[in-house]
Amino acid sequence: VVPGGGRMEVLEEHEEEEQKGEELKPLEISDKPEDLKIKESVEHVCVPSDVPDFDWSSIDTSQLPSSYKTNSQNEEKLLHIAAHFLQQYTHICPDRKPLFLHPGNECGVEKFVSTTVRPTLLPYTELYYWDGCASFVSDYLIMEPLKSPITPPSSLYSPTTILKYQRGNCFDFSVLLCSMLIGAGYDAYCVHGYATREICTLDETLEECPLLGKPQEVPEKEIKKSNKYRIKPRPDLQSKFELQQKARKAKKAETEAAQKDKERGEEKVMEVEKPKRDPLHGLRVHAWVLVLSGKREVPETFFINPFTGNSHGTTDEKFLGIESVWNHRNYWVNMQDCRNGCKDLIFDLSDNIRWEVMLSGSDRPHQLLPDAEQKNELPDNDMDDTQEPEDENRSFDMPPSWVDPIQISPREFETRCCQGTKVTLYKKAKLEKWAPYLNENGLVKRLTVYTDAECSEVVEVKEWFKNREDMLDLREVNKQTLLTTDYFSPGHRFHLKAHTYMLLEPETENTMEFYNKARVDGLQKRVQSAMEMTEYFVGRDDFLHVRYTEFGKRGKKVHLAGTRADANARPIVQIKECFHRNPEKPADDDVAERIFLLTEDTIRLTYHLKDNYITASQKDFFKIPEGEIRGSEDVMTPDMCISYQAGFSKKEKLVHQYKMLQELTEVEKQLKEEVRGSEAEVLNILNTRKSEENSIKLLVSIYDTKRNENRIREYEAMKNTREDELLGQAGQDLDYLAPFLLQIGNTEKMTKAQALRLRNDCLADLKRRLVNKANIIQARFDKVVEELQKKDEWFQENQDQLSAEEEEEFLSRYSETTFLIHILSLRLKREKETAPQKYLALEEKLRKDPRFSEHLGHP
C-alpha cells in the first residue's frame, strides 16, 4: 500500500496575495466550454513556430520486430501490476495528476515506461562520459513540443525509432539519454516533472552562451625605449597633499556617479530581459534525466536537461517539481512536498516514505549501496515469506526491454545534427554548428556575439575548425578593433600557436606566438609593427629572453614588389637584448641588457645588480666609422669606452676593452643577420598563410574509407599491377630448364641427343642437391650428438661440485640439445623418404614437358 507521506501539492497551490486572481486552474478536471477555450489558447501560444511538422502516423512499422507489436506474458503481468498500482495511487492521492506508466509505442501497443529504457554502451570514446552523451542527444535530435504543455504525451516511442527519424519530445530525449548513460555505467533515471517555460520550450535567448567564458591573458610587460638624451622636467611646486585630496574627491564622485549609472542600466536591462509572466508557471510538464552520485565517481547528484545537454544542480529554480522517476529496473513516485520546487527534495530512492516504489523486489538504487556491498549486505527483499498476499505481485522483477539494441553508425555519429547543421540562439549570441567536412573550409562551429538583445550589431565572431591541413583550430574576429586571431594545433609548418593580425601584409601590426619547444631558437612570441619588432624567447642556453629591434624609414623611391627582402629592407636603428641572470657568472660579468645603436655606432652594456647594491655596472663603447679609420693608432683609444664599475675602482686595461669591442662588433653583425632572418620568416609566414587561406585543404584519416575512395582505387590499381608483375616474374622463375637451356643456346627445336642430355643433366642436378641437403643435415646431427656426449661426460665428472642453480641450468641446456637432436633426426628421416619421390616426380615432369614430348614422350 502506498504510504501516506507528503503529497506533491505544488501544482494545486495558488498564490494567496498578488497573483491570486491571475492564476489559472487547468489542473482541475472540467468540461466547461470556457475552460476548454482557455486551455486551447494557452496551448497555442506555447508551440514554437519554427519547429517543422512531422506526421508520426505515416512512419513504416511493418519491418519492426515482434516485440514492438506484442507483449510477452511478463509484460502483460507487469501492465496488470501497474494498473493495480495506479488504482491504489489514485485512491490515496486523488488530487495528484495521473502517473506516466504505460503509454503506447509506435505500433500502438501499451508498454511500461521502464521497459522502453534500453541500456547500451556505444563504441565511441566520447559517449563513455555523461557530457558527451548529453551533447550528442541534444545535437542529434530535433525538439518537438508536447501536444499539450500541461499533460504528458499519450505515446512513448522506442529509442531506435527516435534515432531513425531524429526527432522527439522531452520524454523521447530523456529515455534515449538515460539508456546511453546507464549503458556507460551511470546511475541515471528518467524524470517526469514540471519546469519553467524556457526549459520546456528550449528558449535559451535569456541564457548566457557557455562558450563565452574565456580567461583573460596577462599582458606582456612593455620594454621601455632607451633614450640617451633627456631634459629634466621643471620641479612641481604644488602641494602633493592637496592634489591627492582633490584627486580622491574627484575619483569618489566619479565612482559614485558611475555606480549609479551602472545600477540604472542594470535595472533597465533587467526590466527588458526579464521573462514575461507565464500563466502556466508550475504546470508545464517536462522530462529530464537524474544522475545520482556514487557510480562512475559522480560526487554529487545532478540533473541533465536533454534539450540542451547542460547539467543543473538539484536546487535549480528552473525545475519546479517531480512526479516520478524510473530506470530499466523500477519505477518510483515522489511523495515529497514540492512547494519550493526541487530544492528540498531528498533523492534517497530507498526511502519508502519519500519515494513510493512500484516493484519492491527489484534492485535498490546504487547510490546507497557502496557500504552495503562492502559488508555483503543485501536489500530487504529476502523477506518474501512474511509479505502479505497483496504485496506478492510487487516482488515481480522488471522484464527485459522490448527495444532493439541502440546502434549509431560512424557517419551518423560524425554528422550529429539533422542535415549536418544546427542553430541555437542565446542571450546576445548565436551559435551555429556543422558536421565535419560539410563546409569546404573545415568550419564546424561559429559563435556570433552581439551588443544588444535584438542581435543587430556584431561585436565578435568565433569560428572553430576541424581537419584543416594548416592545423587551424580557432579564429576570433573582433569587429570593433578589426583584429583577427588564429589559433593552431601543434604541427604547423612554422610551429605557429597563435597569430593576431589586421591584414596579412608585411610590416603591419601582427603578433605571432609559437610552440617554443618545437623551435631550435626557443622563440615563444614575436610582435611586429611598421617600425618595431619584439621577440620573446624561452629556455635558451644564453639566457636571452627578449630582443627588441627598432627600424627607420626607407628611402622615398624604393619599391617592394619584385625585389629581394634584404635589398629593400628597413634600416635598423637599434637592437636591444635582455638576459636573465646566469648564476654561474659573477654579476659584474653577467650582461643583463645590451643595446646596439647602429645609427650612432654605439654599444651599451648594462650588467646585473650585485647583492646589496642599488646601481649596476655599465659600459659604453663608441666605434669609429669605418670610413674614418686611418691607421692602427686609431683602432682603439681610451675615450672609445666609458665604463662604470659598481663598487670597484680598478681601471680595466685597454687591450681587454679592445677585445670586448671586437667581440661585440661580431655579435652586432650576427644580430643584424638574425633580424633580417626574422623579417624574412615573418614575410614567409604571411605568404604561407595567404596561400593556405586561398586554397584550403582538409585532412582525411586513412581509416575513413568512405572519403578515401580515390586513394582506395589508386591502391587497388597499384596492387593489381604489382601482382601482375610478381606473377610474370614468378612464371619466369618457375622455368626449371632455364639454366640448362642456356647451355645449348636456348634453341626452339632440339635434337634427341640434346633432349637426352638436358634430361640427364636436370636429373643429375636434382640428385646432387638432394644428396648435399641430406649430408648437411647428417653433419649437423653428428655435431650436435658429439656436443651432447661431451656435455654428458663433463656433467658426470663435475656433478658433485655444481650448485643447484648450475645444475638446473645444465639440465635446461641438455633438454634443449636433446630436442634439437630429435628434430634433426626427423628431418633426416623425412629427407631420405621423400628424395626418391622427388626424383621420380621430376622424371615424370620431364617426360610430359611439351619441349621433350617429341623425343621422350614414349618410355
Solvent accessible surface area in square Angstrom, and as a share of the most:
residue,aa,sasa,rsa
1,V,98,0.57
2,V,6,0.04
3,P,35,0.22
4,G,74,0.71
5,G,20,0.19
6,G,41,0.39
7,R,91,0.33
8,M,4,0.02
9,E,57,0.26
10,V,29,0.17
11,L,11,0.06
12,E,62,0.28
13,E,79,0.36
14,H,65,0.29
15,E,82,0.37
16,E,145,0.65
17,E,150,0.67
18,E,158,0.71
19,Q,55,0.25
20,K,127,0.54
21,G,78,0.75
22,E,98,0.44
23,E,41,0.18
24,L,47,0.23
25,K,119,0.51
26,P,25,0.15
27,L,19,0.10
28,E,102,0.46
29,I,172,0.87
30,S,39,0.25
31,D,130,0.67
32,K,119,0.50
33,P,88,0.55
34,E,95,0.43
35,D,55,0.29
36,L,83,0.41
37,K,140,0.60
38,I,78,0.39
39,K,73,0.31
40,E,114,0.51
41,S,63,0.40
42,V,18,0.10
43,E,35,0.16
44,H,147,0.66
45,V,119,0.68
46,C,14,0.08
47,V,75,0.43
48,P,33,0.21
49,S,120,0.78
50,D,120,0.62
51,V,31,0.18
52,P,75,0.47
53,D,148,0.76
54,F,71,0.30
55,D,86,0.44
56,W,47,0.16
57,S,102,0.66
58,S,82,0.53
59,I,24,0.12
60,D,86,0.44
61,T,37,0.22
62,S,72,0.46
63,Q,157,0.70
64,L,42,0.21
65,P,47,0.30
66,S,84,0.54
67,S,42,0.27
68,Y,2,0.01
69,K,81,0.34
70,T,83,0.48
71,N,33,0.17
72,S,59,0.38
73,Q,159,0.71
74,N,77,0.40
75,E,17,0.07
76,E,90,0.40
77,K,94,0.40
78,L,1,0.01
79,L,27,0.13
80,H,120,0.53
81,I,5,0.03
82,A,0,0.00
83,A,53,0.41
84,H,74,0.33
85,F,7,0.03
86,L,44,0.22
87,Q,125,0.56
88,Q,39,0.17
89,Y,3,0.01
90,T,75,0.44
91,H,154,0.69
92,I,39,0.20
93,C,2,0.01
94,P,88,0.55
95,D,93,0.48
96,R,23,0.08
97,K,37,0.16
98,P,94,0.59
99,L,14,0.07
100,F,8,0.03
101,L,5,0.02
102,H,48,0.22
103,P,14,0.09
104,G,14,0.14
105,N,5,0.03
106,E,19,0.08
107,C,37,0.22
108,G,64,0.62
109,V,29,0.16
110,E,85,0.38
111,K,5,0.02
112,F,4,0.02
113,V,0,0.00
114,S,0,0.00
115,T,2,0.01
116,T,1,0.01
117,V,0,0.00
118,R,66,0.24
119,P,42,0.26
120,T,21,0.12
121,L,103,0.51
122,L,11,0.05
123,P,116,0.73
124,Y,36,0.14
125,T,115,0.67
126,E,73,0.33
127,L,3,0.02
128,Y,91,0.35
129,Y,108,0.41
130,W,65,0.23
131,D,78,0.40
132,G,7,0.06
133,C,0,0.00
134,A,0,0.00
135,S,40,0.25
136,F,0,0.00
137,V,0,0.00
138,S,6,0.04
139,D,11,0.06
140,Y,9,0.03
141,L,8,0.04
142,I,43,0.22
143,M,16,0.07
144,E,27,0.12
145,P,37,0.23
146,L,20,0.10
147,K,198,0.84
148,S,23,0.15
149,P,15,0.09
150,I,7,0.03
151,T,55,0.32
152,P,40,0.25
153,P,27,0.17
154,S,103,0.66
155,S,38,0.25
156,L,3,0.02
157,Y,35,0.13
158,S,0,0.00
159,P,2,0.01
160,T,33,0.19
161,T,7,0.04
162,I,1,0.00
163,L,13,0.07
164,K,141,0.60
165,Y,55,0.21
166,Q,36,0.16
167,R,25,0.09
168,G,1,0.01
169,N,24,0.12
170,C,4,0.02
171,F,1,0.00
172,D,10,0.05
173,F,2,0.01
174,S,1,0.01
175,V,2,0.01
176,L,0,0.00
177,L,0,0.00
178,C,0,0.00
179,S,0,0.00
180,M,4,0.02
181,L,0,0.00
182,I,27,0.14
183,G,21,0.20
184,A,4,0.03
185,G,26,0.25
186,Y,12,0.04
187,D,6,0.03
188,A,1,0.01
189,Y,0,0.00
190,C,0,0.00
191,V,0,0.00
192,H,2,0.01
193,G,0,0.00
194,Y,3,0.01
195,A,0,0.00
196,T,19,0.11
197,R,58,0.21
198,E,35,0.16
199,I,13,0.07
200,C,18,0.10
201,T,28,0.16
202,L,56,0.28
203,D,54,0.28
204,E,18,0.08
205,T,59,0.34
206,L,64,0.32
207,E,59,0.26
208,E,110,0.49
209,C,4,0.02
210,P,88,0.55
211,L,58,0.29
212,L,54,0.27
213,G,69,0.67
214,K,101,0.43
215,P,118,0.74
216,Q,174,0.77
217,E,129,0.58
218,V,135,0.78
219,P,112,0.71
220,E,91,0.41
221,K,183,0.77
222,E,159,0.71
223,I,40,0.20
224,K,173,0.73
225,K,120,0.51
226,S,37,0.24
227,N,95,0.49
228,K,84,0.35
229,Y,161,0.61
230,R,197,0.72
231,I,170,0.87
232,K,181,0.77
233,P,124,0.78
234,R,223,0.81
235,P,111,0.70
236,D,99,0.51
237,L,166,0.83
238,Q,117,0.52
239,S,53,0.34
240,K,151,0.64
241,F,134,0.56
242,E,99,0.45
243,L,74,0.37
244,Q,96,0.42
245,Q,57,0.25
246,K,135,0.57
247,A,59,0.46
248,R,155,0.57
249,K,145,0.61
250,A,62,0.48
251,K,145,0.61
252,K,133,0.56
253,A,60,0.47
254,E,124,0.55
255,T,81,0.47
256,E,87,0.39
257,A,52,0.40
258,A,56,0.43
259,Q,92,0.41
260,K,113,0.48
261,D,85,0.44
262,K,121,0.51
263,E,82,0.37
264,R,130,0.47
265,G,30,0.29
266,E,87,0.39
267,E,114,0.51
268,K,139,0.59
269,V,64,0.37
270,M,129,0.58
271,E,130,0.58
272,V,111,0.64
273,E,26,0.12
274,K,137,0.58
275,P,69,0.44
276,K,169,0.72
277,R,106,0.39
278,D,15,0.08
279,P,47,0.29
280,L,4,0.02
281,H,102,0.46
282,G,8,0.08
283,L,15,0.07
284,R,6,0.02
285,V,5,0.03
286,H,1,0.00
287,A,1,0.00
288,W,0,0.00
289,V,0,0.00
290,L,0,0.00
291,V,0,0.00
292,L,1,0.00
293,S,30,0.19
294,G,40,0.39
295,K,71,0.30
296,R,68,0.25
297,E,163,0.73
298,V,14,0.08
299,P,130,0.82
300,E,128,0.57
301,T,26,0.15
302,F,27,0.11
303,F,0,0.00
304,I,0,0.00
305,N,2,0.01
306,P,0,0.00
307,F,6,0.03
308,T,30,0.17
309,G,11,0.11
310,N,58,0.30
311,S,53,0.35
312,H,30,0.13
313,G,41,0.39
314,T,25,0.15
315,T,79,0.46
316,D,34,0.18
317,E,122,0.55
318,K,55,0.23
319,F,0,0.00
320,L,20,0.10
321,G,0,0.00
322,I,0,0.00
323,E,1,0.01
324,S,0,0.00
325,V,0,0.00
326,W,2,0.01
327,N,10,0.05
328,H,48,0.21
329,R,94,0.34
330,N,2,0.01
331,Y,0,0.00
332,W,5,0.02
333,V,0,0.00
334,N,0,0.00
335,M,2,0.01
336,Q,18,0.08
337,D,54,0.28
338,C,0,0.00
339,R,128,0.47
340,N,94,0.48
341,G,11,0.10
342,C,2,0.01
343,K,93,0.39
344,D,88,0.46
345,L,14,0.07
346,I,81,0.41
347,F,24,0.10
348,D,39,0.20
349,L,2,0.01
350,S,33,0.21
351,D,30,0.15
352,N,86,0.44
353,I,110,0.56
354,R,90,0.33
355,W,0,0.00
356,E,6,0.03
357,V,16,0.09
358,M,0,0.00
359,L,0,0.00
360,S,46,0.30
361,G,13,0.13
362,S,12,0.08
363,D,65,0.34
364,R,90,0.33
365,P,5,0.03
366,H,56,0.25
367,Q,27,0.12
368,L,81,0.40
369,L,27,0.13
370,P,65,0.41
371,D,95,0.49
372,A,15,0.12
373,E,107,0.48
374,Q,146,0.65
375,K,138,0.58
376,N,132,0.68
377,E,91,0.41
378,L,132,0.66
379,P,27,0.17
380,D,106,0.55
381,N,41,0.21
382,D,99,0.51
383,M,112,0.50
384,D,72,0.37
385,D,144,0.75
386,T,102,0.59
387,Q,53,0.24
388,E,97,0.43
389,P,112,0.70
390,E,91,0.41
391,D,33,0.17
392,E,108,0.48
393,N,60,0.31
394,R,34,0.12
395,S,37,0.24
396,F,29,0.12
397,D,96,0.50
398,M,27,0.12
399,P,10,0.06
400,P,116,0.73
401,S,31,0.20
402,W,10,0.03
403,V,4,0.02
404,D,56,0.29
405,P,67,0.42
406,I,3,0.02
407,Q,146,0.65
408,I,11,0.06
409,S,47,0.31
410,P,99,0.62
411,R,102,0.37
412,E,73,0.33
413,F,33,0.14
414,E,49,0.22
415,T,40,0.23
416,R,38,0.14
417,C,6,0.03
418,C,36,0.22
419,Q,162,0.72
420,G,1,0.01
421,T,58,0.34
422,K,51,0.22
423,V,87,0.50
424,T,22,0.13
425,L,91,0.45
426,Y,21,0.08
427,K,45,0.19
428,K,63,0.27
429,A,0,0.00
430,K,57,0.24
431,L,9,0.05
432,E,23,0.10
433,K,47,0.20
434,W,43,0.15
435,A,8,0.06
436,P,25,0.16
437,Y,52,0.20
438,L,94,0.47
439,N,36,0.19
440,E,158,0.71
441,N,49,0.25
442,G,2,0.02
443,L,7,0.04
444,V,17,0.10
445,K,51,0.21
446,R,67,0.24
447,L,0,0.00
448,T,10,0.06
449,V,22,0.13
450,Y,25,0.10
451,T,57,0.33
452,D,40,0.21
453,A,53,0.41
454,E,133,0.59
455,C,45,0.27
456,S,89,0.58
457,E,101,0.45
458,V,49,0.28
459,V,32,0.18
460,E,41,0.19
461,V,20,0.11
462,K,12,0.05
463,E,27,0.12
464,W,55,0.19
465,F,7,0.03
466,K,114,0.48
467,N,55,0.28
468,R,6,0.02
469,E,90,0.40
470,D,13,0.07
471,M,51,0.23
472,L,1,0.01
473,D,59,0.30
474,L,31,0.15
475,R,36,0.13
476,E,17,0.08
477,V,30,0.17
478,N,49,0.25
479,K,94,0.40
480,Q,121,0.54
481,T,71,0.41
482,L,112,0.56
483,L,65,0.32
484,T,18,0.10
485,T,21,0.12
486,D,0,0.00
487,Y,58,0.22
488,F,7,0.03
489,S,26,0.17
490,P,91,0.57
491,G,59,0.57
492,H,6,0.03
493,R,163,0.59
494,F,24,0.10
495,H,62,0.28
496,L,0,0.00
497,K,92,0.39
498,A,5,0.04
499,H,0,0.00
500,T,35,0.20
501,Y,18,0.07
502,M,91,0.41
503,L,112,0.56
504,L,29,0.15
505,E,74,0.33
506,P,49,0.31
507,E,40,0.18
508,T,39,0.22
509,E,108,0.49
510,N,7,0.03
511,T,29,0.17
512,M,0,0.00
513,E,51,0.23
514,F,3,0.01
515,Y,55,0.21
516,N,31,0.16
517,K,193,0.82
518,A,55,0.43
519,R,38,0.14
520,V,164,0.94
521,D,49,0.25
522,G,8,0.08
523,L,1,0.00
524,Q,74,0.33
525,K,36,0.15
526,R,5,0.02
527,V,54,0.31
528,Q,7,0.03
529,S,29,0.19
530,A,51,0.40
531,M,73,0.32
532,E,50,0.22
533,M,1,0.00
534,T,18,0.10
535,E,3,0.01
536,Y,32,0.12
537,F,11,0.05
538,V,65,0.37
539,G,78,0.75
540,R,64,0.23
541,D,143,0.74
542,D,68,0.35
543,F,66,0.28
544,L,5,0.02
545,H,47,0.21
546,V,11,0.07
547,R,11,0.04
548,Y,9,0.03
549,T,1,0.00
550,E,41,0.18
551,F,3,0.01
552,G,14,0.13
553,K,172,0.73
554,R,67,0.24
555,G,50,0.48
556,K,205,0.87
557,K,184,0.78
558,V,61,0.35
559,H,139,0.62
560,L,96,0.48
561,A,91,0.71
562,G,89,0.86
563,T,71,0.41
564,R,169,0.62
565,A,55,0.43
566,D,84,0.44
567,A,61,0.47
568,N,21,0.11
569,A,22,0.17
570,R,7,0.02
571,P,60,0.38
572,I,11,0.06
573,V,39,0.23
574,Q,9,0.04
575,I,0,0.00
576,K,14,0.06
577,E,3,0.01
578,C,20,0.12
579,F,23,0.10
580,H,104,0.46
581,R,94,0.34
582,N,21,0.11
583,P,109,0.69
584,E,159,0.71
585,K,97,0.41
586,P,83,0.52
587,A,9,0.07
588,D,30,0.16
589,D,88,0.46
590,D,9,0.05
591,V,33,0.19
592,A,21,0.16
593,E,44,0.20
594,R,46,0.17
595,I,4,0.02
596,F,0,0.00
597,L,20,0.10
598,L,29,0.15
599,T,95,0.55
600,E,93,0.42
601,D,43,0.22
602,T,6,0.03
603,I,0,0.00
604,R,38,0.14
605,L,4,0.02
606,T,28,0.16
607,Y,12,0.05
608,H,32,0.14
609,L,93,0.46
610,K,51,0.21
611,D,124,0.64
612,N,158,0.81
613,Y,88,0.34
614,I,165,0.84
615,T,62,0.36
616,A,21,0.16
617,S,3,0.02
618,Q,80,0.36
619,K,17,0.07
620,D,26,0.14
621,F,0,0.00
622,F,58,0.24
623,K,43,0.18
624,I,50,0.25
625,P,57,0.36
626,E,153,0.68
627,G,80,0.77
628,E,113,0.50
629,I,83,0.42
630,R,218,0.79
631,G,24,0.23
632,S,98,0.63
633,E,122,0.55
634,D,38,0.19
635,V,49,0.28
636,M,23,0.10
637,T,42,0.24
638,P,92,0.58
639,D,107,0.55
640,M,10,0.05
641,C,11,0.07
642,I,109,0.55
643,S,55,0.36
644,Y,107,0.41
645,Q,54,0.24
646,A,2,0.02
647,G,61,0.58
648,F,106,0.44
649,S,115,0.74
650,K,153,0.65
651,K,172,0.73
652,E,54,0.24
653,K,135,0.57
654,L,74,0.37
655,V,76,0.44
656,H,93,0.41
657,Q,15,0.07
658,Y,78,0.30
659,K,118,0.50
660,M,51,0.23
661,L,8,0.04
662,Q,79,0.35
663,E,112,0.50
664,L,13,0.06
665,T,34,0.20
666,E,106,0.48
667,V,36,0.20
668,E,17,0.08
669,K,107,0.45
670,Q,105,0.47
671,L,6,0.03
672,K,80,0.34
673,E,126,0.56
674,E,59,0.27
675,V,0,0.00
676,R,66,0.24
677,G,39,0.37
678,S,10,0.07
679,E,27,0.12
680,A,47,0.37
681,E,37,0.17
682,V,2,0.01
683,L,60,0.30
684,N,63,0.32
685,I,0,0.00
686,L,0,0.00
687,N,74,0.38
688,T,15,0.09
689,R,0,0.00
690,K,63,0.27
691,S,57,0.37
692,E,34,0.15
693,E,45,0.20
694,N,129,0.66
695,S,66,0.42
696,I,57,0.29
697,K,124,0.53
698,L,45,0.23
699,L,82,0.41
700,V,40,0.23
701,S,59,0.38
702,I,130,0.66
703,Y,184,0.70
704,D,29,0.15
705,T,80,0.47
706,K,132,0.56
707,R,71,0.26
708,N,11,0.06
709,E,93,0.42
710,N,94,0.48
711,R,141,0.51
712,I,71,0.36
713,R,144,0.52
714,E,119,0.53
715,Y,119,0.45
716,E,79,0.35
717,A,58,0.45
718,M,124,0.55
719,K,88,0.37
720,N,79,0.40
721,T,75,0.44
722,R,136,0.50
723,E,76,0.34
724,D,92,0.48
725,E,96,0.43
726,L,81,0.40
727,L,126,0.63
728,G,41,0.39
729,Q,106,0.47
730,A,42,0.33
731,G,44,0.43
732,Q,138,0.61
733,D,110,0.57
734,L,138,0.68
735,D,47,0.24
736,Y,58,0.22
737,L,0,0.00
738,A,40,0.31
739,P,81,0.51
740,F,24,0.10
741,L,13,0.06
742,L,132,0.66
743,Q,113,0.50
744,I,25,0.13
745,G,56,0.54
746,N,89,0.46
747,T,61,0.35
748,E,176,0.79
749,K,184,0.78
750,M,21,0.10
751,T,79,0.46
752,K,119,0.51
753,A,75,0.58
754,Q,56,0.25
755,A,0,0.00
756,L,68,0.34
757,R,128,0.47
758,L,2,0.01
759,R,61,0.22
760,N,79,0.40
761,D,48,0.25
762,C,8,0.05
763,L,9,0.05
764,A,51,0.40
765,D,35,0.18
766,L,18,0.09
767,K,122,0.52
768,R,131,0.48
769,R,137,0.50
770,L,20,0.10
771,V,73,0.42
772,N,73,0.38
773,K,90,0.38
774,A,22,0.17
775,N,85,0.44
776,I,122,0.62
777,I,9,0.05
778,Q,65,0.29
779,A,63,0.49
780,R,106,0.39
781,F,45,0.19
782,D,72,0.37
783,K,113,0.48
784,V,3,0.01
785,V,42,0.24
786,E,92,0.41
787,E,71,0.32
788,L,27,0.13
789,Q,104,0.46
790,K,122,0.52
791,K,70,0.30
792,D,55,0.28
793,E,110,0.49
794,W,121,0.42
795,F,19,0.08
796,Q,117,0.52
797,E,138,0.62
798,N,34,0.17
799,Q,78,0.35
800,D,142,0.74
801,Q,148,0.66
802,L,31,0.15
803,S,58,0.38
804,A,84,0.65
805,E,140,0.63
806,E,87,0.39
807,E,59,0.26
808,E,120,0.54
809,E,86,0.39
810,F,21,0.09
811,L,93,0.46
812,S,59,0.38
813,R,136,0.50
814,Y,74,0.28
815,S,67,0.43
816,E,115,0.52
817,T,15,0.09
818,T,63,0.37
819,F,134,0.56
820,L,65,0.32
821,I,25,0.13
822,H,97,0.43
823,I,62,0.31
824,L,9,0.04
825,S,41,0.27
826,L,89,0.44
827,R,102,0.37
828,L,17,0.09
829,K,125,0.53
830,R,150,0.55
831,E,12,0.06
832,K,124,0.52
833,E,96,0.43
834,T,38,0.22
835,A,24,0.19
836,P,76,0.48
837,Q,120,0.53
838,K,86,0.37
839,Y,70,0.27
840,L,112,0.56
841,A,64,0.49
842,L,28,0.14
843,E,54,0.24
844,E,66,0.29
845,K,109,0.46
846,L,0,0.00
847,R,84,0.31
848,K,136,0.58
849,D,12,0.06
850,P,112,0.71
851,R,95,0.35
852,F,0,0.00
853,S,58,0.38
854,E,150,0.67
855,H,41,0.18
856,L,20,0.10
857,G,24,0.23
858,H,163,0.73
859,P,162,1.02
